[in-house]
Amino acid sequence: RKGDYGLLLMTALASKSKDELVSLRVLAREKKLPYKFLSQVAGDLKEAGILESKEGVNGGYRLAKEPEKILVREVLDAVEGPMGVSECEHECDCGGACVHERVEGKMAAGANRALAMFTVADLVADQA
């Protein structure tokens, strides 16, 4: 869910002018999202250097760099943590030769490569 909200926030901000600050309260109301959760996601993205913010009456959030330079993988890593292989939950006697773990590792690596090919700008273009 955090990844979904992170990407939604990024595409909403990318569709605004470069210097425009967007209020999370207004965005949460417009998109019918829980403000508190969206605020947590925005905090994670700010901490990762993907967003900038300004507090106060005319404050809000904006992208810290051009949407073409923000990888989808960066956004997901910032809000969900790095993608990895889950621990094997099977009780078997494979003796360290578990095919399941190797396949999951290859799938995670492939997903990471694929997500590193797309930027926030690509997501905005797909909305049009």
Beta strands, then each sheet from edge to edge (+ up, - down):
strand 1: 51-54
strand 2: 60-63
sheet 1: 1+ 2-
end
